[in-house]
Amino acid sequence: MREFLTVEENLRCAMRFFGEATGKGEVCAMDRTVAMYSGLEYGVFNIALLTRPATHGDGGLDAALSEAARYFKQRTKRWSLWLCEDLLDAATRRKARQVSHDFGLRPISYPPGMIAAHLLPAVRPLPDIECRPVRDVKTRCAFAEITSMCFEIPPGIANAVYGPEGAWNGAYKGFVGMVDGRAVAIAAMVEGAGALGIYSLATVPAHRHQGYGEALLRAAVEESGREGPFILQSTEAGHSLYKRMGFRDVTKFTVYLTR
């Protein structure tokens, strides 16, 4: 499998979480796209992704977005699109922003998709951190609280997604990093497409730039028992860390959100 497909398919596996977590949503596979509807009026958690290449000779991106737009129109006005540029031919890629604009979508971020065959050793001593799987009320609440704080998600939305016990019964596994009895970092992992995907890595502001995020990531990977490959979509802030850990860019996504 081409490396960008490993990244893209694992992402689709991970995004199923948002269609299943609240108990009010669904995951709907269509001809050209898959939609994850959270049951909430919050576009970031109502997600469409392509399931096959969108090329000029096959109806292009217009056909794929028409399908996704019809689906969400019956449920919510707020939705988002994760678009992998390697699923587009050159002509479609050039006009992707305009096509998306025509469907009421605006670009909000451009995360690179990264892959590592294995993790390189840490380049500095890392602080001690206790890695707790998300399995009870305390860890679910901590995961929701840190998600809200670090990703600027309204607390009620974060609790609706990450608070239910049933949210954590699937492939999406969460971890909370504890220091002196306090939750200071989170991470999530999903096995799919022959790789372990890393998601939602975040550290509370007071503990940033001290190695706690990396320490939790490594502890969670160790608990998973996987030796690689690993994939993720990087934020700008985390890109240099991931490169030091052995990740390299293999594709790029554009994330669009309804205006």
Buried (B, 14 or more C-beta within 10 A) or exposed (E): EEBBBBBBBBBBBBBBBBBBBBEEBEBBEBEBBBBBBBBBEBBBBBBBBBBEBBBBEEBBBBEBBBBBBEBBEEBBEBBBBBBBBBBBBEEBBEBBBEBBBEBBBEBEEEBBBBBBEEBEEEEEEBBEBBBBEBEEEEBBBBBBBBBBBBEEBEEEBBBBBBBBEEBBEEBBBBBBBBBEEEBBBBBBBBBBBEBBBBBBBBBBEEBBEBBBBBBBBBBBBEBBEBEBBBBBBBBEEBBEBBBBBBBEBBBBBBBBBBE
